[in-house]
């Protein structure tokens, strides 16, 4: 039995703690915030309940071994896509049904193109799942792997997701749909690797799911599982340093207390770990681009009166695309000629759960998300603390939604904003980067630079998003092994 300290009670930290406690170790989690869940946040107000982080659950099977008692409900459509020309396309976890929907919306040729692309995506997913996502990966091991596995050629090193979209898909709306999946990992599709085609394949093959009461219940279930397994979860307990000589010795808390440990698992951002917590600051040798951030509106909305006018029908998840997608990426990531800025005409993602547990009767809870530049003063960032910026941008986005057929301005009970600066403050994510490091095959390793130190979470391998973060916890728990 070893004493294990986990820094951070996000999904990765809690999942690792639960697994290792079940394996017989003594586990202690230290979380600087007053609640668990990390970016899987929840906000409640006046009977409204909002998930402020992830709003879609994919690959729920990765949680099966944790025995959380989850009862996810499948979504159909997984996502409704509304394009600038007014066409609407509902995605489906049934490939045949989705092809029919594509054919109806865009024509038979578009459906044929998607079917051909889907066969390539299946090869990418299988190669990724078997050889990359479930095991430790470094640049060296990936290079050796590519010599052994011919199917990794499907991943097409050197090709971007946009390049893959243009190779297979002639309809610009289907290309736009595919490119949006790069932002699932915080990446620019113009530079993101083609391997990210595995994301839509996983989502649309294994389905999109909702947890009654909201996805925040996942964080509650993980916390409860830890407690029932004997994990000590200490809230309001900030770790300020990892102490080590030839191996880790323990952690130092903000209170000054030293907590000895045989193993330390970091669920904080890898940049923060390497820069701020190690005895000697180190430079990461494998770090993808920093992830984009997000600007969020939490809207309490009154139901529309019958016969009061038409508007675009919302599914559980609906994305409204702009006419010119590249303008959004130029704004969010910055360009050679202009610094980063709030996107004037971005894709807008609206989540509205048909769940009486998350809103008062006669009302709806809307979570509205747009991609945003990270918070900061660098050329690739935006100072989201500038007075008046958040409120002005929220008003602008409501106007954009109205132009796209969804005018909610006369039905608002309240509107709250969450900027990248707010996320940085709440979770310690540098600049409010949602996914830590943006999409790439090689991210910071799950093994730290000091023996006995491990990394989990979205900034480490295999990446961001609930399934990947949970897989990182499984990789680390397997590496440490049973007591």
C-alpha atoms as one frame of an Amber mdcrd trajectory, in Angstrom:
protein
   0.000   0.000   0.000   1.335   3.392  -0.996   0.306   6.861   0.081  -0.940
   8.734  -2.981  -1.701  12.456  -3.118  -3.821  13.792  -5.967  -3.588  17.509
  -6.754  -6.951  18.703  -8.057 -10.451  17.232  -7.844 -11.375  17.502 -11.493
 -12.743  14.502 -13.365  -9.264  13.105 -14.061  -8.128  13.458 -10.469 -11.283
  11.957  -8.986 -11.331   9.068 -11.475  -7.690   8.234 -10.717  -8.301   8.497
  -6.963 -11.321   6.187  -7.073  -9.479   3.556  -9.101  -6.378   3.606  -6.920
  -8.347   3.472  -3.682 -10.188   0.432  -5.035  -6.756  -1.061  -5.787  -5.830
  -0.815  -2.102  -3.850   2.427  -1.868  -4.292   5.232   0.665  -5.411   8.200
  -1.412  -5.820  11.831  -0.497  -7.129  14.543  -2.860  -6.347  18.217  -2.341
  -8.535  20.730  -4.187  -8.037  24.471  -3.892 -11.691  25.267  -4.675 -14.652
  24.764  -2.346 -16.247  22.186  -4.676 -15.143  19.182  -6.706 -15.549  18.645
 -10.446 -13.045  21.117 -11.868 -14.260  22.366 -15.251 -17.354  20.174 -14.867
 -18.999  23.064 -13.093 -22.603  23.746 -12.091 -24.337  27.061 -11.451 -27.755
  27.381  -9.827 -29.949  30.447  -9.621 -33.641  30.952  -8.878 -34.550  27.360
  -9.733 -32.384  27.287 -12.884 -29.465  24.857 -13.062 -26.677  25.135 -15.632
 -23.759  22.930 -16.574 -20.983  25.480 -17.007 -18.513  23.004 -18.489 -19.096
  19.952 -20.688 -22.684  19.549 -21.863 -22.408  16.374 -23.962 -21.357  12.947
 -22.726 -19.685  10.650 -25.235 -18.198   7.177 -24.791 -19.951   6.599 -21.454
 -18.473   3.094 -21.376 -15.130   4.542 -20.200 -16.829   5.108 -16.825 -18.237
   1.571 -16.520 -15.432   0.189 -14.349 -15.962   3.011 -11.832 -19.467   1.739
 -11.021 -20.955   5.219 -10.718 -24.568   4.203 -11.200 -24.992   6.551 -14.156
 -28.127   6.314 -16.287 -27.271   8.282 -19.434 -30.031   8.989 -21.938 -29.286
   8.920 -25.692 -29.827  12.086 -27.694 -31.438  12.248 -31.130 -30.361  14.355
 -32.787 -26.944  14.354 -31.206 -26.551  17.904 -32.534 -28.778  20.063 -34.742
 -26.769  22.115 -37.248 -28.267  25.332 -38.589 -26.361  26.873 -41.505 -26.243
  30.454 -42.715 -28.364  29.624 -45.766 -31.149  28.323 -43.515 -30.618  24.607
 -44.084 -30.850  22.370 -41.027 -29.084  19.039 -40.563 -29.661  16.771 -37.564
 -26.842  14.342 -36.790 -27.637  10.802 -35.705 -25.789   7.943 -34.044 -27.239
   5.709 -36.781 -25.013   6.026 -39.834 -27.835   5.034 -42.168 -30.235   7.594
 -40.717 -27.587  10.313 -40.860 -26.920   9.544 -44.527 -30.641   9.874 -45.225
 -30.709  13.227 -43.439 -27.673  14.462 -45.359 -29.258  13.363 -48.631 -32.485
  15.184 -47.807 -30.735  18.395 -46.725 -27.797  18.559 -49.154 -28.427  15.993
 -51.894 -27.383  12.444 -52.700 -23.818  13.371 -53.730 -23.184  14.902 -50.311
 -24.420  11.718 -48.611 -22.115   9.634 -50.821 -19.178  11.855 -49.918 -19.905
  11.507 -46.186 -20.160   7.742 -46.477 -16.764   7.599 -48.183 -15.257   9.888
 -45.532 -16.840   7.752 -42.797 -14.902   4.678 -43.878 -11.664   6.661 -43.519
 -12.795   8.038 -40.135 -13.461   4.482 -38.940  -9.867   3.504 -39.749  -8.549
   6.573 -37.932 -10.697   5.836 -34.884  -9.714   2.181 -34.704  -6.011   2.936
 -35.033  -6.275   5.689 -32.414  -8.346   3.655 -29.966  -6.233   0.517 -30.185
  -2.783   2.072 -30.270  -2.865   5.594 -28.863  -5.786   6.568 -26.641  -5.608
   3.744 -24.105  -1.882   3.588 -23.457   1.008   5.890 -22.607   2.407   7.658
 -25.652   5.517   9.754 -26.179   7.041  11.097 -29.381   9.537   8.232 -29.352
   6.990   5.483 -28.693   4.640   6.892 -31.347   7.456   6.826 -33.885   8.208
   3.190 -33.053   4.509   2.375 -33.192   4.125   3.823 -36.667   6.698   1.360
 -37.978   4.799  -1.585 -36.552   1.222  -0.692 -37.419   0.284  -0.100 -41.021
  -3.148   1.121 -40.054  -1.599   4.221 -38.473  -1.109   5.413 -42.040  -4.829
   6.185 -41.921  -4.058   8.930 -39.405  -2.201  10.754 -42.188   0.605  12.531
 -40.323   1.132  15.933 -41.888  -2.420  16.303 -43.190  -4.780  18.717 -41.455
  -8.415  18.154 -40.622  -9.289  20.814 -43.187  -7.215  18.980 -45.768  -9.094
  15.782 -44.997 -12.447  17.597 -45.258 -11.584  19.050 -48.642 -10.338  15.710
 -49.906 -13.584  13.883 -49.145 -16.373  16.444 -48.879 -17.502  18.699 -51.714
 -20.341  20.439 -49.901 -18.949  23.403 -47.899 -21.562  22.880 -45.178 -20.374
  19.331 -44.525 -16.816  20.624 -44.405 -17.906  23.190 -41.841 -19.616  20.487
 -39.779 -16.459  18.363 -39.768 -14.121  21.265 -39.015 -16.117  22.198 -35.922
 -14.840  19.012 -34.269 -11.344  20.514 -34.138 -12.708  23.029 -31.649 -13.752
  20.085 -29.424 -10.041  19.858 -28.620  -9.450  23.611 -28.658  -7.704  23.551
 -32.040  -7.840  25.455 -35.331  -9.035  23.037 -38.066  -6.687  24.701 -40.533
  -3.741  23.407 -38.490  -5.241  20.551 -36.460  -4.192  17.018 -37.446  -6.436
  14.871 -39.632  -6.439  12.336 -36.778  -9.139  14.447 -35.121 -11.627  12.850
 -37.522 -11.762  10.212 -34.796 -13.843  12.614 -32.684 -16.961  12.786 -34.882
 -16.635   9.058 -35.486 -16.681   8.348 -31.758 -19.541  10.768 -31.125 -21.763
   9.636 -33.981 -20.988   5.916 -33.729 -21.239   5.554 -29.960 -23.802   8.326
 -29.557 -24.219  11.522 -27.585 -25.741  11.215 -24.127 -27.315  13.309 -21.406
 -27.403  12.687 -17.660 -30.721  13.621 -16.010 -30.108  16.599 -13.783 -27.207
  17.699 -15.948 -23.651  16.539 -16.485 -22.637  18.021 -13.163 -24.128  14.887
 -11.626 -21.115  13.032 -13.040 -18.813  15.060 -10.796 -21.091  14.374  -7.827
 -21.039  10.649  -8.587 -17.243  10.586  -8.856 -16.905  12.441  -5.552 -19.310
  10.016  -3.855 -17.434   7.042  -5.328 -14.163   8.376  -3.932 -15.613   8.881
  -0.465 -17.199   5.428  -0.404 -13.824   3.954  -1.418 -12.045   5.624   1.470
 -10.471   8.551  -0.394  -9.951  11.658   1.746 -11.088  14.658  -0.300  -9.902
  17.953   1.162 -11.491  21.099  -0.276 -10.065  24.598   0.076  -6.658  22.937
   0.277  -4.263  24.431  -2.274  -1.021  22.678  -3.178   1.736  25.212  -3.792
   4.713  22.906  -4.361   5.780  19.336  -4.999   8.802  18.355  -2.965  11.227
  15.809  -4.402  14.841  14.708  -4.452  15.513  11.518  -6.402  11.750  10.888
  -6.340   8.688  12.681  -5.055   8.480  13.094  -1.288   5.147  14.836  -0.988
   3.429  18.180  -1.440   3.469  21.507   0.367   0.124  23.225   1.025  -0.623
  26.954   1.024  -1.037  26.635   4.812   2.605  25.582   5.035   1.760  21.982
   5.941   3.835  19.242   4.337   1.900  16.151   3.225   4.195  13.154   2.600
   3.443  10.886  -0.344   4.983   7.973  -2.209   3.169   9.005  -5.406   1.801
  12.366  -6.547  -0.788  12.667  -9.305  -1.250  16.108 -10.807  -4.653  17.065
 -12.188  -3.599  20.687 -12.702  -2.642  22.093 -16.084   0.673  20.690 -17.264
   2.107  24.165 -17.829   1.264  25.154 -14.256   2.761  21.926 -12.930   6.067
  22.261 -14.781   6.381  26.005 -14.259   5.085  26.513 -10.715   4.943  23.297
  -8.685   8.145  21.397  -9.395  11.225  22.016  -7.200  13.024  23.345 -10.276
  10.851  24.894 -13.000  11.112  22.890 -16.206  10.204  23.393 -19.832   7.790
  20.928 -21.346   9.363  18.949 -24.161   6.023  17.862 -25.652   3.441  20.642
 -25.624   0.877  21.194 -28.327  -0.540  24.660 -28.951  -2.558  26.134 -26.127
  -6.270  25.439 -26.444  -8.782  28.097 -27.358 -11.101  29.367 -24.634 -14.838
  29.956 -24.534 -17.257  32.782 -23.855 -20.401  31.552 -22.103 -23.844  32.997
 -21.503 -26.199  31.420 -18.971 -29.724  32.436 -19.896 -32.878  32.041 -17.860
 -35.607  32.062 -20.519 -39.405  32.204 -20.342 -41.275  29.789 -22.604 -42.584
  31.387 -25.779 -46.283  32.141 -25.776 -48.252  29.962 -28.228 -48.778  31.729
 -31.528 -46.313  34.513 -30.694 -44.178  33.988 -33.792 -41.837  31.527 -35.432
 -38.268  30.858 -34.474 -35.676  28.177 -35.167 -36.540  25.043 -33.188 -33.875
  24.034 -30.707 -32.736  20.477 -30.124 -30.893  19.537 -26.939 -27.726  20.782
 -28.684 -27.960  23.229 -31.578 -25.099  24.955 -33.373 -25.691  28.031 -35.524
 -22.954  28.405 -38.145 -21.748  31.695 -39.625 -21.422  32.329 -43.324 -17.640
  32.726 -43.128 -16.064  30.311 -40.654 -12.453  31.386 -41.240 -13.194  34.872
 -39.915 -13.974  33.280 -36.554 -10.699  31.351 -36.469  -8.723  34.443 -37.497
 -10.304  36.309 -34.593  -9.978  33.585 -31.953  -6.438  32.473 -32.797  -5.176
  35.762 -34.200  -3.573  36.168 -37.601  -0.387  37.541 -39.072  -2.002  40.907
 -39.632  -4.282  41.270 -36.598  -4.192  40.307 -32.936  -6.831  38.037 -31.377
 -10.238  39.559 -30.648 -13.830  38.508 -29.926 -15.271  36.973 -33.089 -17.867
  39.232 -34.695 -19.902  36.446 -36.318 -19.015  33.160 -34.592 -20.587  29.731
 -34.536 -22.952  29.731 -31.556 -23.607  26.538 -29.605 -26.833  26.411 -27.595
 -27.677  23.690 -25.084 -31.250  23.502 -23.851 -32.165  20.413 -21.851 -35.786
  19.268 -21.847 -35.397  18.269 -18.212 -37.674  19.653 -15.460 -34.834  19.170
 -12.978 -32.843  22.062 -14.487 -35.444  24.843 -14.825 -38.646  26.131 -13.210
 -41.964  25.298 -14.841 -42.690  27.534 -17.814 -39.009  28.363 -18.303 -35.848
  26.998 -19.925 -32.163  27.025 -19.008 -29.930  27.894 -21.953 -26.165  27.397
 -21.992 -24.710  29.415 -24.876 -21.065  28.958 -25.898 -18.863  30.583 -28.518
 -15.185  29.977 -29.153 -13.014  32.737 -27.745  -9.409  33.784 -27.508  -7.679
  33.051 -24.217  -7.480  35.718 -21.551  -4.287  37.735 -21.396  -2.357  40.631
 -22.854  -0.358  38.767 -25.506  -1.098  39.224 -29.206  -2.891  35.842 -29.282
  -5.113  36.714 -26.299  -7.836  39.160 -25.237  -8.085  41.089 -21.979 -11.495
  39.784 -20.941 -11.383  41.867 -17.754 -11.621  45.087 -19.738 -14.574  47.001
 -18.226 -17.787  46.529 -20.178 -16.412  43.993 -22.661 -18.292  40.932 -21.386
 -21.673  42.640 -21.231 -21.235  44.283 -24.622 -20.212  41.021 -26.257 -23.145
  39.171 -24.676 -25.537  41.750 -26.102 -23.887  41.428 -29.496 -24.257  37.632
 -29.471 -27.946  37.889 -28.608 -28.327  40.169 -31.643 -26.467  37.627 -33.808
 -28.758  34.844 -32.615 -31.784  36.988 -33.444 -30.508  37.489 -36.997 -30.121
  33.728 -37.296 -33.747  33.099 -36.385 -33.560  32.699 -32.612 -34.598  35.943
 -30.930 -34.768  35.410 -27.192 -34.205  38.992 -26.083 -37.825  39.611 -25.031
 -37.985  36.395 -22.973 -34.926  36.761 -20.766 -35.364  36.432 -17.020 -31.619
  36.981 -16.591 -28.350  36.636 -18.486 -25.008  35.870 -16.845 -21.643  35.637
 -18.556 -18.564  33.485 -17.983 -15.429  34.743 -19.717 -12.079  32.986 -20.199
 -10.792  35.121 -17.314 -13.534  33.719 -15.093 -12.609  30.136 -16.033  -8.948
  30.855 -15.331  -9.838  32.152 -11.870 -12.198  29.283 -11.069 -10.120  26.335
 -12.281  -6.535  27.535 -12.633  -6.595  26.902 -16.390  -3.989  29.290 -17.851
  -5.818  31.960 -19.834  -9.060  30.018 -19.467  -7.951  27.431 -22.023 -10.791
  24.907 -22.023  -8.815  21.848 -23.092  -5.343  22.620 -21.766  -3.408  21.767
 -24.891  -4.986  21.846 -28.335  -5.454  18.774 -30.523  -2.388  16.720 -31.321
  -1.165  13.148 -31.059   1.691  13.974 -28.689   0.883  15.833 -25.478   2.683
  15.986 -22.144   3.326  12.455 -20.935   1.337  10.862 -18.131   4.659  10.225
 -16.382   6.208  13.350 -14.896   9.907  14.271 -14.986  10.386  13.052 -11.393
   9.922   9.393 -10.381   6.614   8.956  -8.622   4.947  11.928 -10.378   2.067
  11.368 -12.813  -0.191  13.641 -14.879  -3.902  13.298 -15.630  -6.397  15.707
 -17.180  -6.982  17.493 -20.457  -3.489  18.972 -20.761  -1.860  15.510 -20.657
  -2.166  12.453 -22.906  -4.617  11.510 -24.425  -6.252  14.964 -24.321  -9.283
  17.025 -23.397 -12.947  16.101 -23.056 -14.609  13.819 -20.526 -13.722  10.473
 -22.181 -10.071  11.375 -22.788  -9.591  12.789 -19.291 -11.056   9.597 -17.838
  -8.758   7.497 -20.011  -5.770   9.467 -18.704  -6.830   8.451 -15.187  -7.043
   4.816 -16.240  -3.583   4.964 -17.864  -2.057   6.377 -14.684  -3.874   3.954
 -12.373  -2.653   1.023 -14.503   0.906   2.383 -14.445   0.891   2.640 -10.647
  -0.759  -0.757 -10.248  -2.426  -2.406  -7.251  -1.208  -2.131  -3.694
